[in-house]
Amino acid sequence: MAKLRLTGATFDASLKTITHASFSDVTLAGIQLITNVTDQIIIYSFADTAKGGTLSTDTLALEYDTTSMSDTDELMILVEDGATTQPVSGTVTANLSATDNAVLDAIEADTTTIAGAVAGTEMQVDVVAALPAGTNAIGKLLQPDIDVTTNTNYAKKYYTSAGAVTDGIIWSPAAGKRWHIHTIFIQVSAAATVTLEDDLAAGDSAIWKAELAANSGVVLTFPEKYPWASGEDAADLIITTSAGNCYVTVSGFEV
């Protein structure tokens, strides 16, 4: 608050009063300091009970004894100036309250959700886009995104051949997908050499070969996290046998 120096006051030293028209516009607390400049002494201070006073309309009655002073002594009177505004340096943002309210509303909404979760109401997380491909672990996981309600990626294949076969197709994945094997069963009716191949675009790639006795079979199993998988998209799983009938059952998933 600014201070204003008043002039033109009437000082009655014997009555210990000071009269000024502006006193009626301020409270007693608004009168800050009165100094007798002639005698060089403070005769009123709001911070000193011995130099206080009482205000009645435009007349201030002093506690301090001024009877030895003169009515013509020069006084310096300082009061609060409520009419003068103080300049403020800096930048003021227009509509600040509206902006603040919007920010506070957003904070309230967020904290209300968090408070609800703490109280037992779960917050939902929606995944609306596919995970990006890449070399980071989450982008190169082999296990598919299996729908726990429909399990649409699960696959089972059955193949049989009457007599020896060359490049018989056990599993032909859709475009952009690959076969992944958890379990495969192979049986032959006659002694035979059996070869499994990954039918890559650059040519067949042998991935398993064995000599099986007549009426024998083999079961190959692979961990769920590390299934037997094709080397490229849409490459068939094929079988070649040298003799007899063959029977194949496969379970796994296609992604």
Backbone as numpy.savetxt, mean C-alpha at the origin, in Angstrom:
# Nx Ny Nz CAx CAy CAz Cx Cy Cz
0.01 38.57 17.38 -0.84 39.76 17.38 0.05 41.01 17.38
-0.32 41.98 16.55 0.47 43.21 16.45 0.20 44.10 17.67
1.18 44.95 17.95 1.03 45.92 19.05 0.85 47.31 18.44
-0.02 48.08 19.10 -0.33 49.43 18.65 0.02 50.41 19.77
0.73 51.48 19.39 1.06 52.50 20.39 0.00 53.59 20.34
-0.61 53.83 21.51 -1.66 54.85 21.59 -1.07 56.20 21.99
-1.63 57.22 21.43 -1.26 58.60 21.82 -2.53 59.36 22.17
-2.36 60.47 22.87 -3.51 61.32 23.20 -4.25 60.88 24.44
-3.62 60.08 25.30 -4.29 59.63 26.53 -4.28 60.75 27.58
-5.26 60.70 28.49 -5.33 61.65 29.60 -4.85 60.95 30.87
-3.78 61.50 31.46 -3.17 60.91 32.65 -3.50 61.76 33.86
-4.15 61.15 34.86 -4.42 61.84 36.13 -3.58 61.14 37.18
-2.41 61.72 37.47 -1.45 61.08 38.38 -1.99 60.96 39.78
-2.70 61.97 40.24 -3.19 61.93 41.62 -4.28 60.86 41.80
-5.11 60.69 40.78 -6.17 59.66 40.85 -5.69 58.28 40.38
-4.46 58.24 39.84 -3.85 57.00 39.31 -4.71 56.40 38.19
-5.15 57.28 37.26 -5.97 56.81 36.14 -5.41 57.30 34.82
-5.69 56.49 33.80 -5.36 56.86 32.42 -6.61 56.63 31.60
-6.99 57.64 30.83 -8.21 57.55 30.01 -7.84 57.68 28.54
-8.42 56.77 27.74 -8.21 56.83 26.28 -9.42 56.17 25.61
-9.90 56.78 24.54 -11.09 56.27 23.86 -10.90 54.84 23.35
-9.68 54.46 22.99 -9.43 53.12 22.45 -9.51 52.03 23.50
-9.42 52.40 24.79 -9.50 51.40 25.84 -10.84 50.65 25.80
-11.88 51.34 25.35 -13.20 50.70 25.33 -13.29 49.61 24.25
-12.31 49.57 23.34 -12.32 48.57 22.26 -11.48 47.33 22.60
-10.79 47.37 23.74 -9.94 46.23 24.11 -10.29 45.78 25.52
-9.93 44.53 25.82 -10.09 44.05 27.19 -8.88 44.48 28.01
-8.94 44.22 29.31 -7.81 44.56 30.17 -6.56 43.82 29.71
-6.75 42.56 29.28 -5.60 41.78 28.82 -5.01 42.34 27.53
-5.81 43.13 26.82 -5.32 43.71 25.58 -4.39 44.89 25.80
-4.38 45.45 27.03 -3.45 46.53 27.34 -2.15 45.87 27.78
-1.11 45.95 26.96 0.12 45.21 27.18 1.07 45.88 28.17
1.32 47.17 27.94 2.37 47.84 28.72 2.16 49.35 28.68
2.36 49.99 29.84 2.34 51.46 29.90 3.59 51.91 30.65
4.35 52.75 29.99 5.60 53.24 30.58 5.55 54.76 30.72
5.95 55.25 31.89 6.12 56.70 32.06 7.50 57.02 31.51
7.52 57.54 30.29 8.78 57.81 29.61 9.55 58.91 30.33
8.82 59.90 30.86 9.47 61.01 31.55 10.24 60.52 32.76
9.59 59.66 33.57 10.25 59.14 34.78 10.98 57.82 34.53
10.83 57.30 33.32 11.50 56.06 32.92 11.16 54.89 33.85
9.85 54.66 33.98 9.40 53.56 34.84 8.11 52.98 34.28
7.97 51.68 34.39 6.74 51.01 33.95 5.69 51.18 35.03
4.52 51.68 34.62 3.45 51.88 35.60 2.29 50.90 35.40
2.30 50.17 34.28 1.29 49.12 34.09 1.91 48.00 33.25
1.69 46.76 33.73 2.11 45.58 32.97 1.14 44.45 33.26
0.62 43.83 32.22 -0.33 42.74 32.43 0.35 41.53 33.09
1.70 41.50 33.05 2.43 40.36 33.60 2.91 40.59 35.02
2.57 41.74 35.61 3.06 42.08 36.96 1.87 42.50 37.81
1.53 41.68 38.80 0.35 41.97 39.62 0.49 43.28 40.39
1.71 43.66 40.73 1.91 44.92 41.46 1.71 46.12 40.56
1.70 45.87 39.25 1.51 46.97 38.30 0.33 46.68 37.38
-0.70 46.03 37.96 -1.90 45.74 37.21 -2.87 46.90 37.24
-4.15 46.59 37.10 -5.15 47.64 37.11 -6.52 47.09 36.81
-7.52 47.97 36.82 -8.89 47.60 36.46 -9.36 48.54 35.38
-10.14 47.99 34.44 -10.58 48.78 33.30 -12.08 48.97 33.37
-12.51 50.22 33.26 -13.92 50.55 33.23 -14.17 51.43 32.02
-14.79 50.84 31.01 -15.05 51.51 29.74 -13.73 52.01 29.14
-13.47 53.32 29.19 -12.24 53.83 28.58 -11.25 54.36 29.61
-11.46 53.99 30.87 -10.57 54.48 31.93 -9.90 53.30 32.64
-8.57 53.37 32.73 -7.79 52.35 33.40 -7.34 52.89 34.75
-7.75 52.19 35.85 -7.31 52.56 37.19 -6.08 51.73 37.53
-4.97 52.41 37.86 -3.69 51.73 38.08 -3.51 51.26 39.51
-2.86 50.12 39.67 -2.45 49.65 41.00 -1.21 50.41 41.46
-0.37 50.78 40.51 0.89 51.44 40.84 0.63 52.86 41.33
1.36 53.28 42.34 1.18 54.62 42.93 1.86 55.67 42.06
1.05 56.49 41.41 1.58 57.53 40.51 1.39 58.94 41.09
1.05 59.02 42.36 0.72 60.34 42.93 1.90 61.30 42.93
3.12 60.79 42.86 4.29 61.69 42.84 4.64 62.13 41.42
3.89 61.62 40.45 4.18 61.97 39.05 3.34 63.16 38.62
3.57 63.59 37.39 2.86 64.76 36.86 1.90 64.32 35.76
0.74 65.02 35.71 -0.25 64.69 34.68 0.30 64.89 33.27
1.32 65.70 33.16 1.86 66.01 31.82 3.02 65.09 31.43
3.34 64.12 32.27 4.42 63.19 31.91 4.07 62.47 30.60
5.10 62.20 29.82 4.89 61.49 28.55 4.72 59.99 28.84
3.64 59.43 28.29 3.37 58.01 28.47 3.51 57.25 27.14
4.02 56.03 27.22 4.03 55.14 26.05 3.08 53.99 26.37
1.99 53.93 25.61 0.94 52.94 25.86 0.91 51.95 24.69
1.11 50.67 25.01 1.08 49.61 23.98 -0.11 48.69 24.23
-0.95 48.53 23.20 -2.10 47.63 23.29 -2.09 46.67 22.10
-2.86 45.58 22.22 -3.01 44.67 21.09 -3.82 45.34 20.00
-3.35 45.15 18.76 -4.04 45.74 17.62 -4.79 44.62 16.89
-6.08 44.46 17.22 -6.85 43.39 16.60 -7.29 43.69 15.19
-7.17 44.93 14.75 -7.65 45.30 13.42 -6.60 45.13 12.34
-5.33 45.06 12.73 -4.25 44.97 11.73 -3.89 43.51 11.47
-3.95 43.09 10.23 -3.59 41.72 9.87 -2.10 41.61 9.66
-1.56 40.44 9.97 -0.14 40.21 9.81 0.13 39.48 8.50
1.13 39.92 7.76 1.45 39.23 6.51 2.00 37.83 6.79
1.62 36.87 5.95 2.09 35.49 6.07 2.88 35.15 4.83
4.12 34.72 5.02 4.93 34.33 3.87 4.74 32.85 3.58
4.78 32.48 2.32 4.61 31.09 1.94 3.53 30.94 0.90
3.26 29.71 0.51 2.27 29.42 -0.52 1.03 28.81 0.11
-0.13 29.33 -0.24 -1.39 28.81 0.27 -2.10 28.08 -0.85
-2.51 26.84 -0.61 -3.22 26.06 -1.62 -4.70 26.36 -1.56
-5.27 26.71 -2.70 -6.70 27.00 -2.76 -7.50 25.74 -2.44
-8.68 25.93 -1.81 -9.55 24.81 -1.46 -8.82 23.75 -0.65
-7.99 24.20 0.28 -7.18 23.26 1.05 -8.06 22.33 1.88
-9.14 22.87 2.44 -9.99 22.02 3.27 -10.63 20.91 2.47
-11.05 21.22 1.24 -11.65 20.19 0.40 -10.65 19.10 0.06
-9.42 19.52 -0.23 -8.37 18.54 -0.53 -8.08 17.68 0.68
-7.94 18.34 1.84 -7.68 17.60 3.08 -8.80 16.60 3.37
-10.04 17.03 3.15 -11.17 16.14 3.43 -11.12 14.90 2.55
-10.76 15.08 1.28 -10.68 13.93 0.37 -9.60 12.96 0.82
-8.45 13.50 1.24 -7.36 12.65 1.72 -7.77 11.92 2.99
-8.39 12.65 3.91 -8.81 12.05 5.17 -9.88 10.99 4.95
-10.79 11.22 3.99 -11.81 10.23 3.69 -11.18 8.94 3.19
-10.15 9.08 2.33 -9.46 7.90 1.80 -8.76 7.14 2.91
-8.10 7.88 3.81 -7.42 7.24 4.95 -8.43 6.52 5.83
-9.58 7.15 6.06 -10.60 6.53 6.91 -11.10 5.23 6.30
-11.33 5.25 4.96 -11.80 4.04 4.29 -10.80 2.91 4.41
-9.51 3.24 4.21 -8.46 2.21 4.29 -8.34 1.65 5.70
-8.31 2.54 6.68 -8.13 2.08 8.06 -9.35 1.33 8.56
-10.54 1.68 8.06 -11.75 0.95 8.43 -11.67 -0.49 7.95
-11.16 -0.67 6.72 -11.00 -2.02 6.17 -10.02 -2.83 6.99
-8.89 -2.19 7.33 -7.88 -2.87 8.14 -8.44 -3.22 9.52
-9.16 -2.28 10.12 -9.74 -2.52 11.44 -10.72 -3.68 11.38
-11.49 -3.77 10.29 -12.42 -4.88 10.14 -11.71 -6.20 10.05
-10.58 -6.21 9.36 -9.81 -7.45 9.23 -9.27 -7.89 10.57
-8.78 -6.92 11.35 -8.26 -7.24 12.68 -9.38 -7.79 13.56
-10.59 -7.26 13.35 -11.72 -7.68 14.18 -12.27 -9.03 13.75
-11.79 -9.57 12.62 -12.24 -10.89 12.19 -12.88 -10.93 10.82
-13.03 -9.79 10.16 -13.58 -9.77 8.82 -12.45 -9.82 7.82
-12.38 -10.88 7.03 -11.26 -11.05 6.13 -11.31 -10.05 4.98
-10.15 -9.53 4.59 -10.04 -8.73 3.38 -9.81 -9.67 2.21
-10.47 -9.42 1.09 -10.36 -10.28 -0.07 -9.25 -9.81 -1.00
-8.54 -10.76 -1.60 -7.50 -10.45 -2.57 -7.88 -11.10 -3.89
-8.02 -10.30 -4.93 -8.37 -10.82 -6.25 -7.16 -10.76 -7.16
-6.89 -11.88 -7.85 -5.84 -11.90 -8.86 -6.53 -11.79 -10.21
-6.35 -10.66 -10.88 -7.10 -10.40 -12.11 -6.25 -10.54 -13.36
-4.99 -10.83 -13.23 -4.14 -10.97 -14.40 -3.19 -12.14 -14.21
-2.73 -12.70 -15.34 -1.81 -13.82 -15.27 -0.45 -13.37 -14.76
0.25 -14.27 -14.09 1.60 -13.95 -13.63 2.51 -13.78 -14.84
3.41 -12.81 -14.80 4.31 -12.61 -15.93 5.33 -13.73 -16.03
5.68 -14.08 -17.27 6.72 -15.09 -17.48 8.07 -14.47 -17.17
9.03 -15.29 -16.81 10.36 -14.76 -16.53 11.21 -15.76 -15.80
12.39 -15.32 -15.42 13.32 -16.22 -14.75 13.19 -16.19 -13.24
12.41 -15.24 -12.71 12.17 -15.23 -11.28 11.35 -16.46 -10.90
11.48 -16.88 -9.65 10.88 -18.14 -9.23 9.39 -18.21 -9.51
8.66 -17.13 -9.21 7.21 -17.20 -9.37 6.81 -17.26 -10.84
7.69 -16.82 -11.72 7.38 -16.84 -13.14 7.78 -18.12 -13.84
8.51 -19.00 -13.17 8.99 -20.20 -13.85 8.60 -21.49 -13.13
7.61 -21.38 -12.22 7.15 -22.57 -11.53 6.54 -23.55 -12.53
6.87 -24.82 -12.38 6.40 -25.82 -13.31 4.99 -26.27 -12.99
4.67 -26.33 -11.71 3.33 -26.76 -11.32 2.30 -25.76 -11.84
1.19 -26.21 -12.43 0.22 -25.30 -13.03 -0.67 -24.64 -12.00
-1.44 -23.68 -12.48 -2.46 -23.05 -11.65 -3.69 -23.97 -11.69
-3.80 -24.88 -10.74 -4.86 -25.87 -10.77 -6.09 -25.32 -10.06
-7.23 -25.35 -10.76 -8.49 -24.93 -10.18 -8.95 -26.01 -9.21
-9.01 -25.67 -7.93 -9.31 -26.69 -6.92 -10.75 -27.19 -7.01
-11.63 -26.47 -7.73 -13.02 -26.91 -7.83 -13.26 -27.75 -9.08
-12.61 -27.42 -10.18 -12.85 -28.17 -11.42 -11.61 -28.91 -11.90
-10.42 -28.49 -11.47 -9.17 -29.16 -11.83 -9.07 -29.36 -13.34
-9.30 -28.30 -14.10 -9.39 -28.41 -15.56 -8.06 -28.75 -16.22
-6.94 -28.58 -15.53 -5.64 -28.89 -16.13 -5.27 -30.37 -16.02
-6.01 -31.09 -15.19 -5.70 -32.51 -15.01 -5.95 -33.28 -16.31
-5.09 -34.26 -16.57 -5.25 -35.06 -17.80 -4.91 -36.51 -17.53
-5.63 -37.39 -18.20 -5.29 -38.82 -18.19 -5.45 -39.34 -19.63
-4.47 -40.14 -20.05 -4.44 -40.63 -21.43 -4.32 -42.16 -21.43
-5.02 -42.77 -22.39 -4.92 -44.23 -22.58 -4.58 -44.49 -24.05
-3.60 -45.38 -24.25 -3.19 -45.72 -25.63 -2.96 -47.22 -25.72
-3.37 -47.79 -26.85 -3.11 -49.22 -27.09 -2.80 -49.43 -28.57
-1.98 -50.43 -28.82 -1.63 -50.77 -30.21 -1.65 -52.29 -30.38
-2.32 -52.75 -31.43 -2.33 -54.18 -31.76 -1.13 -54.44 -32.67
-0.08 -54.98 -32.10 1.15 -55.20 -32.85 2.13 -54.06 -32.65
3.31 -54.26 -33.22 4.36 -53.24 -33.08 3.89 -51.92 -33.66
4.40 -50.81 -33.11 3.99 -49.48 -33.55 5.21 -48.57 -33.65
5.14 -47.65 -34.61 6.18 -46.63 -34.75 5.54 -45.25 -34.60
6.06 -44.48 -33.67 5.57 -43.11 -33.42 4.07 -43.06 -33.13
3.61 -43.98 -32.29 2.22 -43.92 -31.86 2.03 -42.76 -30.89
0.97 -41.98 -31.10 0.77 -40.77 -30.29 -0.01 -41.11 -29.02
0.68 -40.99 -27.90 0.04 -41.21 -26.60 -0.68 -39.95 -26.13
-0.03 -38.81 -26.31 -0.56 -37.53 -25.78 -0.20 -36.44 -26.77
-1.23 -35.72 -27.22 -1.02 -34.61 -28.15 -1.56 -33.33 -27.52
-0.69 -32.51 -26.91 -1.16 -31.30 -26.21 -1.73 -30.26 -27.18
-2.59 -29.40 -26.65 -3.14 -28.31 -27.44 -2.06 -27.28 -27.72
-2.34 -26.39 -28.68 -1.37 -25.34 -29.03 -1.04 -24.50 -27.80
0.25 -24.24 -27.62 0.69 -23.42 -26.50 0.76 -24.16 -25.18
0.54 -25.49 -25.18 0.57 -26.26 -23.94 1.52 -27.45 -24.06
1.89 -28.02 -22.91 2.81 -29.16 -22.87 2.25 -30.25 -21.96
2.65 -31.48 -22.23 2.27 -32.58 -21.34 3.23 -32.62 -20.15
2.68 -32.95 -18.99 3.44 -33.12 -17.75 2.96 -34.42 -17.11
3.87 -35.36 -16.89 3.49 -36.70 -16.45 3.84 -36.91 -14.97
2.83 -37.39 -14.23 3.07 -37.84 -12.85 3.29 -39.35 -12.82
2.45 -40.07 -13.58 2.56 -41.54 -13.61 2.30 -42.05 -15.02
3.10 -43.02 -15.46 2.87 -43.68 -16.75 3.07 -45.19 -16.57
2.11 -45.97 -17.11 2.16 -47.45 -17.07 2.27 -47.98 -18.50
3.21 -48.88 -18.72 3.40 -49.49 -20.05 3.46 -51.01 -19.89
2.68 -51.73 -20.73 2.73 -53.20 -20.74 2.81 -53.69 -22.18
3.55 -54.79 -22.39 3.67 -55.39 -23.73 3.28 -56.87 -23.66
2.77 -57.39 -24.79 2.36 -58.81 -24.84 3.49 -59.72 -25.28
4.50 -59.14 -25.91 5.65 -59.92 -26.37 6.92 -59.19 -25.99
8.02 -59.94 -25.96 9.29 -59.29 -25.66 9.54 -58.19 -26.68
9.85 -56.97 -26.18 9.97 -55.85 -27.11 10.90 -54.77 -26.56
11.43 -54.01 -27.52 12.15 -52.79 -27.17 11.15 -51.65 -27.24
11.03 -50.89 -26.17 10.05 -49.80 -26.10 10.79 -48.47 -25.96
10.41 -47.51 -26.80 11.04 -46.19 -26.77 9.96 -45.11 -26.66
10.13 -44.18 -25.73 9.27 -43.00 -25.64 10.04 -41.80 -26.16
9.33 -40.93 -26.92 10.00 -39.79 -27.52 9.16 -38.52 -27.36
9.88 -37.40 -27.31 9.28 -36.06 -27.30 9.34 -35.56 -28.74
8.16 -35.41 -29.37 8.10 -35.09 -30.80 8.32 -33.59 -31.02
9.57 -33.16 -30.93 9.91 -31.74 -31.06 9.88 -31.30 -32.52
9.79 -29.99 -32.72 9.75 -29.45 -34.08 11.03 -29.77 -34.84
12.15 -29.83 -34.14 13.44 -30.11 -34.79 13.66 -31.60 -35.02
12.75 -32.44 -34.51 12.89 -33.88 -34.67 12.62 -34.61 -33.37
12.29 -35.91 -33.50 11.97 -36.70 -32.30 13.18 -36.78 -31.37
12.89 -36.66 -30.06 13.94 -36.73 -29.05 13.60 -37.85 -28.07
14.43 -38.92 -28.07 14.18 -40.05 -27.18 14.34 -39.63 -25.72
13.35 -39.98 -24.89 13.40 -39.61 -23.48 13.39 -40.83 -22.56
13.07 -42.02 -23.12 13.09 -43.25 -22.31 13.13 -44.46 -23.22
13.87 -45.50 -22.83 13.97 -46.72 -23.64 14.24 -47.90 -22.72
13.59 -49.03 -23.03 13.77 -50.22 -22.18 13.47 -51.49 -22.97
14.05 -52.61 -22.51 13.75 -53.94 -23.05 12.79 -54.61 -22.07
11.58 -54.90 -22.54 10.58 -55.52 -21.67 10.32 -56.95 -22.10
10.19 -57.83 -21.12 9.88 -59.23 -21.40 8.42 -59.39 -21.79
8.10 -60.52 -22.39 6.72 -60.78 -22.80 5.80 -60.74 -21.58
4.63 -60.10 -21.80 3.59 -60.00 -20.76 4.09 -59.30 -19.48
5.03 -58.40 -19.66 5.53 -57.63 -18.51 5.18 -56.15 -18.70
5.39 -55.39 -17.66 5.11 -53.97 -17.75 5.98 -53.16 -16.79
5.83 -51.87 -16.85 6.62 -50.98 -16.02 5.76 -49.77 -15.64
5.97 -49.27 -14.42 5.29 -48.06 -13.96 6.36 -47.02 -13.62
6.26 -45.86 -14.23 7.19 -44.76 -13.95 6.41 -43.67 -13.22
6.93 -43.21 -12.10 6.28 -42.13 -11.35 7.25 -40.97 -11.16
6.68 -39.79 -11.11 7.49 -38.57 -10.99 6.86 -37.67 -9.92
7.69 -36.98 -9.13 7.15 -36.14 -8.05 6.20 -35.07 -8.58
5.25 -34.70 -7.75 4.28 -33.69 -8.16 4.95 -32.37 -8.53
6.00 -32.02 -7.81 6.69 -30.75 -8.08 7.63 -30.84 -9.28
8.01 -32.07 -9.64 8.96 -32.23 -10.74 8.46 -33.29 -11.72
7.35 -33.01 -12.41 6.79 -33.98 -13.35 7.70 -34.15 -14.57
7.47 -35.24 -15.28 8.16 -35.49 -16.55 7.47 -34.62 -17.58
8.19 -33.73 -18.25 7.53 -32.74 -19.10 8.18 -32.64 -20.47
7.38 -32.18 -21.43 7.85 -31.96 -22.79 8.82 -30.79 -22.84
9.65 -30.77 -23.89 10.63 -29.70 -24.02 10.12 -28.48 -24.75
8.92 -28.57 -25.38 8.37 -27.40 -26.07 6.85 -27.55 -26.19
6.20 -26.44 -26.51 4.74 -26.43 -26.63 4.28 -27.32 -27.78
3.10 -27.95 -27.57 2.40 -28.72 -28.61 3.22 -29.87 -29.18
4.18 -30.39 -28.42 4.98 -31.54 -28.88 4.33 -32.82 -28.36
4.07 -33.78 -29.26 3.40 -35.03 -28.88 4.34 -35.92 -28.06
3.72 -36.72 -27.19 4.42 -37.82 -26.53 4.15 -39.07 -27.37
5.20 -39.70 -27.93 5.02 -40.82 -28.85 5.75 -42.06 -28.37
5.28 -43.23 -28.86 5.86 -44.51 -28.45 6.19 -45.36 -29.69
7.30 -46.09 -29.62 7.70 -47.04 -30.66 8.02 -48.37 -29.98
7.43 -49.46 -30.51 7.71 -50.81 -29.96 8.17 -51.71 -31.09
8.95 -52.72 -30.73 9.50 -53.61 -31.76 8.66 -54.85 -32.00
7.76 -55.19 -31.07 6.95 -56.40 -31.26 5.79 -56.41 -30.28
4.77 -57.22 -30.60 3.65 -57.45 -29.70 2.73 -56.25 -29.53
1.67 -56.51 -28.77 0.73 -55.44 -28.44 1.29 -54.60 -27.29
0.85 -53.35 -27.22 1.27 -52.50 -26.08 0.07 -51.76 -25.52
0.14 -51.48 -24.22 -0.93 -50.79 -23.52 -0.30 -49.70 -22.63
-0.83 -48.49 -22.74 -0.23 -47.36 -22.02 -1.33 -46.55 -21.31
-1.10 -46.22 -20.05 -1.98 -45.32 -19.30 -1.11 -44.23 -18.66
-1.54 -42.99 -18.83 -0.77 -41.84 -18.32 -1.69 -40.93 -17.51
-1.19 -40.39 -16.41 -1.91 -39.33 -15.68 -0.94 -38.18 -15.43
-1.49 -36.97 -15.47 -0.67 -35.77 -15.26 -1.49 -34.53 -15.49
-0.90 -33.50 -16.05 -1.64 -32.28 -16.35 -1.07 -31.63 -17.60
-1.87 -30.76 -18.20 -1.49 -30.10 -19.45 -1.60 -28.59 -19.29
-0.46 -27.91 -19.39 -0.45 -26.44 -19.31 0.55 -25.90 -20.31
